[in-house]
Amino acid sequence: MDENKSIYRSENADSAVSRLAKIINLSEAEVEVLIESGKTPWQIAKKFGKYNEYKESVMGTLLNNLDLLVLCGYLTREQADERIADFEKSSFVA
C-alpha cells in the first residue's frame, strides 16, 4: 500500500494528493488514506463528483509542462500534441 502512496505523493507541492485534496475539500492525510486503501486519484475524484475538475487540473499542468518543453526545444509542437492525445486516450482519463 505504501507503493500506491509513493506513486501519487511527491515533494512537489502540486502532487496528485495535494491537488486532489484541494478539489474534493479533504485533507491530504484523508486522501492518502483513500489511496492506501487501493483507490487511484481518478477513482477518488469520480467518487466525490469532481472527476472533470480533477481532469482539467491535471490537463492544465500537463499543457503547461509540455509548452515549456516545446519552448525550450526539448519537444516539437507535434510531439507535444501527440502526448496530449495519448493522455486523453489513456485509461486514467477515459
C-alpha positions in Angstrom: 0.0 0.0 0.0 2.9 2.3 0.6 3.7 1.7 -3.1 0.4 3.5 -4.2 1.2 6.3 -1.9 4.6 6.9 -3.3 3.3 7.0 -6.9 1.0 9.9 -6.2 2.9 11.7 -3.5 6.0 13.7 -4.2 7.8 16.6 -2.6 6.2 18.8 -5.2 3.6 21.0 -3.6 1.3 20.2 -6.5 1.4 16.5 -6.2 -1.7 14.3 -7.1 -2.5 14.1 -3.4 -2.3 17.8 -2.8 -4.2 18.7 -5.9 -7.0 16.2 -5.2 -7.3 17.2 -1.6 -8.0 20.8 -2.6 -10.5 19.8 -5.2 -12.6 17.5 -3.1 -12.1 19.5 0.1 -10.4 16.9 2.2 -7.0 17.0 4.0 -4.0 15.4 2.3 -4.0 12.8 5.1 -7.6 11.8 4.3 -6.7 11.5 0.6 -3.7 9.4 1.4 -5.9 7.0 3.4 -8.1 6.6 0.4 -5.1 5.9 -1.8 -3.7 3.4 0.7 -7.0 1.6 0.5 -6.3 0.9 -3.2 -8.1 3.8 -4.9 -6.4 6.0 -7.5 -6.8 9.8 -7.5 -9.0 9.4 -10.6 -11.3 7.0 -8.8 -11.5 9.2 -5.7 -12.3 12.3 -7.8 -15.1 10.4 -9.5 -16.5 9.1 -6.2 -16.7 12.7 -5.0 -18.2 14.0 -8.2 -15.1 16.0 -9.1 -13.7 13.9 -11.9 -14.0 16.7 -14.6 -12.5 19.3 -12.3 -9.6 17.0 -11.4 -9.1 16.1 -15.1 -9.0 19.8 -16.0 -6.4 20.5 -13.3 -4.2 17.6 -14.4 -4.6 18.6 -18.0 -3.7 22.2 -17.3 -0.5 21.1 -15.6 0.3 18.8 -18.5 -0.3 21.5 -21.1 1.9 24.0 -19.2 4.7 21.5 -18.8 4.6 20.5 -22.5 4.5 24.1 -23.6 7.7 24.7 -21.6 9.4 21.7 -23.2 8.4 23.0 -26.6 9.7 26.5 -25.8 13.0 25.1 -24.6 13.4 23.0 -27.6 13.1 19.6 -26.0 10.0 18.6 -27.9 8.4 19.8 -31.1 4.8 21.0 -31.1 3.8 17.9 -32.9 5.4 15.7 -30.2 3.7 17.6 -27.5 0.3 17.3 -29.3 0.9 13.6 -29.6 1.5 13.3 -25.9 -1.7 15.3 -25.2 -3.7 13.0 -27.4 -2.2 9.9 -25.7 -3.1 11.3 -22.3 -6.7 12.0 -23.4 -7.0 8.4 -24.6 -5.4 6.8 -21.5 -7.4 4.6 -19.2 -6.9 7.2 -16.4 -8.8 9.8 -18.2 -11.3 7.8 -20.2 
